[in-house]
Amino acid sequence: MTDQQRETLRPAVVVVGASRGIGRAIANVAAREGAIVVLVARSSDGLAAAADDVKAAGGQAFTFSLDLLAADASTRLKDFLTSHGLVCDVLVNSAGYGLRGPATTLPTADQLGMVDLNIRALTDMTLQFLPEMVARGHGGVLNLGSIAGFTPGPNMALYYASKAFVRSFSEALHQEVKATGVTVTCVAPGPVATEFLERSGAGRAALFKILPKLSSDYVAERAWRGFKSGRRLVVPGLSAKLVALVASSLPSAVKVPLIGRLQRRSRDLCPCGSGKPFKECCGSRQARRAGV
Ligand SMILES: NC(=O)c1ccc[n+]([C@@H]2O[C@H](COP(=O)([O-])OP(=O)(O)OC[C@H]3O[C@@H](n4cnc5c(N)ncnc54)[C@H](OP(=O)(O)O)[C@@H]3O)[C@@H](O)[C@H]2O)c1
């Protein structure tokens, strides 16, 4: 592509994970500013509905059905943008999933899939588009972390670890590129009322029942505003801020067992692999008395 062709590309807000939930809500916030929004996810129906919302909010919408677990996902997205005369000015990485339960009892393939989506795909997208933003001296990346990124989380171990990665990676990138006029922001919400809670099983754990659930619209507004003002980290809502503060200050010896208990359910299988519920196995009164 020649320099002249490159200059004619129109800047777009690319939302990855836009067919529902927080990503879809962020797409609407950007659309209200009249943005060209590229909506990316697997479900064509979800994307079509999200595109209708974007147009109704005053934006221009493009949809691209893509499985982020494909090895060439970021290249295909880049090709899609170029073929439509677009360049990624803002990248929103909102695709992600969680799994609740002891890591030794959850299917390994599902857990590796989560690492692939929450970590590898987010990194791939970021590294595909961030260098051109830096070269243009404009735009940025908004990554969806979580308050789970502030602490280890037994019974959702890999999800918490994946969000710790997102926070660490994003905050470090923010520092690296901020002098170039580009922003990298990590948004770290507490529970948000989306399908995520049901799909991950997190919504049935005591911890997520105790914490108030924010709406995806509220989280999207805060995330977008924080990103636009060049923030490194956005934790939307007072309860999430308090949890992040407590999680960052309590010693692991106190917080990790507490989170483990609050995320365990009585019917969870025992991590020892017996196939029995934890309460009737290593978590039984007799086992605890015997010091197992
Ligand atoms: N909801 C919460 O309580 C909460 C709290 C803190 C952080 N977060 C984080 O916020 C982000 C968004 O969560 P959400 O609540 O909006 O979840 P959600 O409602 O389940 O939406 C997830 C989005 O990711 C897309 N996606 C999933 N797998 C994909 C794949 N292989 N390829 C392409 N797209 C894929 C889904 O679209 P398709 O299925 O159509 O592909 C959907 O658009 C996640 O990273 C999550 O960890 C959520």
The ligand as an SDF file (V2000), in Angstrom:
LIG
                    3D

 48 52  0  0  0  0  0  0  0  0999 V2000
  -19.6320   -9.6960   33.0740 N   0  0  0  0  0  0  0  0  0  0  0  0
  -18.8060   -9.5840   34.1000 C   0  0  0  0  0  0  0  0  0  0  0  0
  -19.2020   -9.7630   35.2730 O   0  0  0  0  0  0  0  0  0  0  0  0
  -17.3790   -9.1630   33.8660 C   0  0  0  0  0  0  0  0  0  0  0  0
  -16.6820   -8.6120   34.9530 C   0  0  0  0  0  0  0  0  0  0  0  0
  -15.3550   -8.2360   34.7780 C   0  0  0  0  0  0  0  0  0  0  0  0
  -14.7470   -8.4110   33.5440 C   0  0  0  0  0  0  0  0  0  0  0  0
  -15.4510   -8.9580   32.5030 N   0  0  0  0  0  0  0  0  0  0  0  0
  -14.7370   -9.1430   31.2450 C   0  0  0  0  0  0  0  0  0  0  0  0
  -15.3380   -8.3170   30.2630 O   0  0  0  0  0  0  0  0  0  0  0  0
  -15.2110   -8.9130   28.9720 C   0  0  0  0  0  0  0  0  0  0  0  0
  -16.5810   -8.9620   28.3220 C   0  0  0  0  0  0  0  0  0  0  0  0
  -17.4300   -9.7220   29.1470 O   0  0  0  0  0  0  0  0  0  0  0  0
  -19.0090   -9.7330   28.9510 P   0  0  0  0  0  0  0  0  0  0  0  0
  -19.5970   -9.7310   30.2980 O   0  0  0  0  0  0  0  0  0  0  0  0
  -19.4170   -8.7170   27.9640 O   0  0  0  0  0  0  0  0  0  0  0  0
  -19.1590  -11.2140   28.3320 O   0  0  0  0  0  0  0  0  0  0  0  0
  -20.2270  -11.7880   27.2940 P   0  0  0  0  0  0  0  0  0  0  0  0
  -21.5210  -11.0950   27.4420 O   0  0  0  0  0  0  0  0  0  0  0  0
  -20.1770  -13.2720   27.4570 O   0  0  0  0  0  0  0  0  0  0  0  0
  -19.5970  -11.3680   25.8590 O   0  0  0  0  0  0  0  0  0  0  0  0
  -18.4090  -11.9590   25.4040 C   0  0  0  0  0  0  0  0  0  0  0  0
  -18.1370  -11.5250   23.9810 C   0  0  0  0  0  0  0  0  0  0  0  0
  -16.9690  -12.2110   23.5220 O   0  0  0  0  0  0  0  0  0  0  0  0
  -17.2440  -12.8190   22.2610 C   0  0  0  0  0  0  0  0  0  0  0  0
  -16.4480  -14.0370   22.0970 N   0  0  0  0  0  0  0  0  0  0  0  0
  -16.3360  -15.0830   22.9480 C   0  0  0  0  0  0  0  0  0  0  0  0
  -15.5570  -16.0310   22.4200 N   0  0  0  0  0  0  0  0  0  0  0  0
  -15.1550  -15.5810   21.1940 C   0  0  0  0  0  0  0  0  0  0  0  0
  -14.3500  -16.1120   20.1480 C   0  0  0  0  0  0  0  0  0  0  0  0
  -13.7620  -17.3230   20.2550 N   0  0  0  0  0  0  0  0  0  0  0  0
  -14.1690  -15.3730   19.0360 N   0  0  0  0  0  0  0  0  0  0  0  0
  -14.7590  -14.1670   18.9050 C   0  0  0  0  0  0  0  0  0  0  0  0
  -15.5310  -13.5970   19.8640 N   0  0  0  0  0  0  0  0  0  0  0  0
  -15.7250  -14.3100   20.9870 C   0  0  0  0  0  0  0  0  0  0  0  0
  -18.7410  -13.1380   22.3330 C   0  0  0  0  0  0  0  0  0  0  0  0
  -19.2990  -13.2280   21.0330 O   0  0  0  0  0  0  0  0  0  0  0  0
  -19.6430  -14.6040   20.2560 P   0  0  0  0  0  0  0  0  0  0  0  0
  -20.0620  -15.6230   21.2740 O   0  0  0  0  0  0  0  0  0  0  0  0
  -20.7280  -14.1640   19.3260 O   0  0  0  0  0  0  0  0  0  0  0  0
  -18.3930  -14.9820   19.5490 O   0  0  0  0  0  0  0  0  0  0  0  0
  -19.2630  -11.8850   23.0260 C   0  0  0  0  0  0  0  0  0  0  0  0
  -19.4330  -10.8550   22.0800 O   0  0  0  0  0  0  0  0  0  0  0  0
  -14.5670  -10.2870   29.2110 C   0  0  0  0  0  0  0  0  0  0  0  0
  -13.1990  -10.1920   28.9270 O   0  0  0  0  0  0  0  0  0  0  0  0
  -14.7970  -10.5550   30.6780 C   0  0  0  0  0  0  0  0  0  0  0  0
  -13.7820  -11.3530   31.2110 O   0  0  0  0  0  0  0  0  0  0  0  0
  -16.7530   -9.3280   32.6350 C   0  0  0  0  0  0  0  0  0  0  0  0
  1  2  1  0
  2  3  2  0
  2  4  1  0
  4  5  1  0
  4 48  2  0
  5  6  2  0
  6  7  1  0
  7  8  2  0
  8  9  1  0
  8 48  1  0
  9 10  1  0
  9 46  1  0
 10 11  1  0
 11 12  1  0
 11 44  1  0
 12 13  1  0
 13 14  1  0
 14 15  2  0
 14 16  1  0
 14 17  1  0
 17 18  1  0
 18 19  2  0
 18 20  1  0
 18 21  1  0
 21 22  1  0
 22 23  1  0
 23 24  1  0
 23 42  1  0
 24 25  1  0
 25 26  1  0
 25 36  1  0
 26 27  1  0
 26 35  1  0
 27 28  2  0
 28 29  1  0
 29 30  1  0
 29 35  2  0
 30 31  1  0
 30 32  2  0
 32 33  1  0
 33 34  2  0
 34 35  1  0
 36 37  1  0
 36 42  1  0
 37 38  1  0
 38 39  2  0
 38 40  1  0
 38 41  1  0
 42 43  1  0
 44 45  1  0
 44 46  1  0
 46 47  1  0
M  CHG  2   8   1  16  -1
M  END
$$$$
